[in-house]
Amino acid sequence: MSTPQMYRFLTGCVLQAVMLSAAQAQTTLNLINEYPATSITAEADLRFAKEVQAQSKGAIVIETRQEKDNPYKGDAQIDAVLQGKVQIGTLFGGILGNKDPLFLLSSLPFAVKDFRQAKALSECVSQNMQARTEELGAHLLYVTPWPPSGIWSTKPLINEADVKSLKIRTYDATSKSVFERVGAQSIQLPYSLLQNKLEGGQVNAVLTSGDGGAGRKLWHHLPNFTAISYSIPLSYTLVNKEAWNNLGKDRQAILTKAAQKVSTASWSAVEQRIEENYSRMRDNKMKINAVPPDSIMALLRQAGHDETNEWLKESKPAGKINTCLLGTGR
């Protein structure tokens, strides 16, 4: 082999080695979320992706798959993460509650009165949540709070009879049971299946936040919103345990730091989103009842109290969790 040929050969080998090294150095993680990009959880995911890319100097890339780009719906999202089909998932607590009832804690009816209590409860049980997540086969990165859940409906809710006439989409086993207790028809289903039910008249109300409803433009079918402040639920962002372990401590630290920043930002911004959502809803001709009738609230609170007691019996939470829940003043 001549000298020029040898030079070209060695140069090619070096370039190939550099390219291989670069490919090995970069890690790509897919993050799924069932909600649209305008939702508070999807925005948190986008912020997380940017933060990770900046802190890792491009060595870690988070590819977000939101709403229609997310091929997994409902409970299938949990299995997708736990089985490693995707590496990360931002999953609503009501969905995770189908795997472990502890994840229903944040959406217990009327358990917290405001975001201060909701944040305190989340922080109080954070170690328990991380332990349960590890048992499932994942690692908990961050939680994102939703604005309070209310009722979107075709007609205004004036009295108890109006509540009992609802055919309402609920988001977890607890909320399904609460509305059944008051005499309403309750259908638990993910957002991905809601549109057809609304168009077919099988659903005339939806339990969700102003954020979730506005993101889905529910005003096209449900022009009334009753702010019952049913709960302040959370979404949990989990990373597959094997994928997490393969990252190594340095890259785990990057994701942890980014997750902490995103969670802090989400808790700080969530109250502001309530009025932003109400503004969008009013712009789309919605009627918002910010002070529901006492008779409706008494009916729902009693059903919520009874259902929470059932949850406590069935889930048998550890003493620490009971202490945290009692700390909210329930």
N, C-alpha and C positions, 0 to 999 in steps of 0.2 A: 504494500500500500504506500503510495507516494505521500510526501509530507502534507500537501494541500488536502488530500483525501483524508489523511489521519486527523488533520485539524478540523475538517468539517464533521467527521465522525464524532470526535470528542466534544465538539461544540453542541452537536445534536444530543449527545448523551447528557450533557450538563443541563440543557434546556428542558429535556424530558424529565430529569430529576427535579428541577425547580418546579415545573408544572405539577408533577406528582406530589411534591411536598406541599405546594399551595392548596391542592385539592384536598389533601389529608388535613391541612390546617383549618380549613373552613368547615363549619358544621351547619347544616340546614335542618331546622325543626318546623314542622307543620303545626299550626294552631287552628283548631276549628271552633266555630261559634254559630249557634242557630239563629242569632238575632242580626238585624240589619246594621250597617256601618254607622248609622246615626244613633244607635242605642248606646247607653252609658257603658255597657260591658264591652261592646265592640270597639268603642272609642278607647277604652282602657287597653284592649289588646293591641290596637295600632300604636298607642303610646309605648307600650311594653316593647314591641318590635323595634321601634326607633331607638329606644333607650338601650336595648341590648346591642344593637348594631353599633351605636356610638361608643358604648363602654368597651366593647370587644374589638373596636377598630375594624369591623367587618368580618371578624373571624367567626361570628355566630350570626346566622340569618334566620329570622323568624318569618315564615310565610303564613299569612293569615288567610283563612278560608271562611268567609262569613255568609250567613243566610243561604242564598241559592248556590253559592260556590262550595258550601259544605255538603258533601255527599251523604252525611250521616244525620239522621233525624231522631229526636226523642231519646229513648233508652239506648239506641244503637250507638250514640255518641260515647257513652260510658265504655262500652265494650271496645270501641275503636281505640280509645286511649289505653285501656288496661291491656289489650292484646297487642299494642304497638303498631296498629294500622296507621295511626297518626301519633305524633309524640306528645302533643299538648292539646287540651280541650278546656274551654271556658264553659262550664256546665251549671245550669240553674239548679239551685238547691233542691227544688221539688223533684227534679229528675234523679239527682243523686240519692234522694230519699228512698227511691225504689230499691237501691242497693243497701243502704244503711239508714235507718230512721233518724239517726243523730243529725243528718244533714237537713232535716225538716225543722230543726230548732229555730232557725232564723225566721221561718215563715209561720211559727205558731201564732194563732189569731190574737191580736191585741196584747201580745207579750211585752212589747216595748211601746213607749209613747212618742219617742222622737229619735232623731239620729244620734244624739248623745248616748242614749240608752242602748241603741242598736250597736253602736261602735264598742261600747263598754262590754256588752254581752259577747260580741265577736272576739274581742281581745281576751276576755276571761276564759273562753273555751278553746283558744287557738291551739294549745298543746294537745288537747283531746282530739281536735279536728285533724291535726297533723298525724297523730297516732292512728286514727281510724283510716285516714287516707293511705298511710303506709301499709296497713293491713289489707287494703283493697289491691295494692300493687302499684301505687303512684306516690308522688310527692306533691304537697300543696304549695303552690307558689304565691298566690294572692287571692284575696276576696274582693268583690266589687258590690257595693250596695245599690239597690234599686230605690227609686222614689216609692212612697207608700202605695200599696195596692188599693184600688177603688173599683167601682162597678161601672162599666160601660154598658149602656142598655138602649133598646129601641125606644122605650118610653120612660118618662121621669118616674122616679120611685117616690111615691107620696106616703104610702102606708104599708103595713105588714102584708096585705093582700098582694101588693105589687111585687114584693120580694118573693112571695110564695109562687107567683106566676112565672118566675124566671126559668128559662132553660139556659143555664149559665155554664160557660167554659171555665173550669177551675184548673189550677196548675200543679196540684199535688194531692196526695191521698187525704191530707188533713183538710184542706179547703173543700175538697169534694164532699167529705163527710159533714162539714159544718153547714153547707147549704142544703144538704139532704135533711139535716136535723130541723131546719126551719121550714121544710116542706117544698123547697124548690127542686127542679130537676137539675142535676149536676153532672156535667160531662168533663172528665179529666182527659185532656189531649194536648199535644204539643202545638206550638204556633203553626208549624208546617202543615197541619191538617185542618186548621181553623177556617180558611177561606171558603172551602166547599160547604162546610157546615153552616156558615153565615148565609151564603147564597141560597142554600136549600131550605133555610128557615128552621133548621134543627137546633140552632143556637140563637137566642135573642139577647144575650148578655155575655160579657167577658169580665172575669176578675183579673185585673192587671194594673200596672202603674200607668200614669199619664205618659211616661217615657216609652213603655212597651207598646201602648196603644197608638201613640202618635207616630212611632216608628213604622207601624203597620198600617197607618192611616185608617184606623177603625171607624172614623167619623163617617165614612161612606155608608156604613150599615148601622152604626150605633151612635146617634147624635147626642146622647145624654151621658154625663159622668157624675157619679155620686161619690164624694170623697169620704169614704168610711174609714180610711187609714187602717185597713185590715191588718197589714203587717209591713215591715220593711225587710223584704227577703234579700238574700245574697246569691250571687253566682260565685262559683269556686273554679279557679284555674289550676288544673292538675297537669303534671308531666309524668309520663310513663316512667316507672321506677328504673327499668333497665336503661332507658335513654338517659335518665338523670345520672345514674351511676357511671355510665360511659363518658360523661362529660369531663369527669375529673374535678378536683376541688377548686382549681382556679376558675374554671368556666361555671361551675356551680355558684361560686361567689358572685360572678357577674350577673347571673340570672336572679340571684337572691336580692342583690342590691337594686337592680332594676325593678323587681317585683315590689319591693318596699316603697320605692318612689311612686310607682303607679298606684298602689293601694292608698297611700297618703293623699295623692292628688284626687283620687276618686271620692274619698270621704269628704274632702274639702269642697268639692264641686257639686255634690249631689243635691244639696238644698236649693242651690241656684237653678237647677234643672226643673224644679217643680213649677216655678213661675214661667220659665221658658216654655215648658210643655203646655201650661194653661194658655199662654199667649197663642201658641200654634193652634190649640184646640178652638179657642174663640175665633181666631181668624178663619177657621173652617166651619163656623156657624154652630159650634157645639154649645150646649147649655151645661154649665158646671154648677152643681149643688155642693157648695163647700161646707154647709151645715145641715147634714141629714136630720130628719125628724127623730126625736128621742125614742119613739116607739120602734123604729127600725133599728137603731143602735142597740137598744135594750135586747131586742130579739136576737141580733147577731152576736152580741157580747155573751149572752147566756149560752148560746150554741158553741161559741168559741171556747168558753170556760170548760164546758163539758167535754169538748173534744181534746183540749189540752190535758185534762185529767186522764183521758183514755191513752193519749200519747205517752204520758209519764208512766202509766201502768205497763204498757206494751214494750216501750224502749228501755225501761229500767236504767235511766242515765246514772252515771257514777255520782258520788256525793259532791264532787267539785262542780259538775254541771248543774246539779240542783241548786247549789249555792249561788252560782252565776245567774241562774234564772230568777231566783228569789231576789237577787240584788237589783233587778229591774223594778221591783215593787209590784210584781204580778199578784 
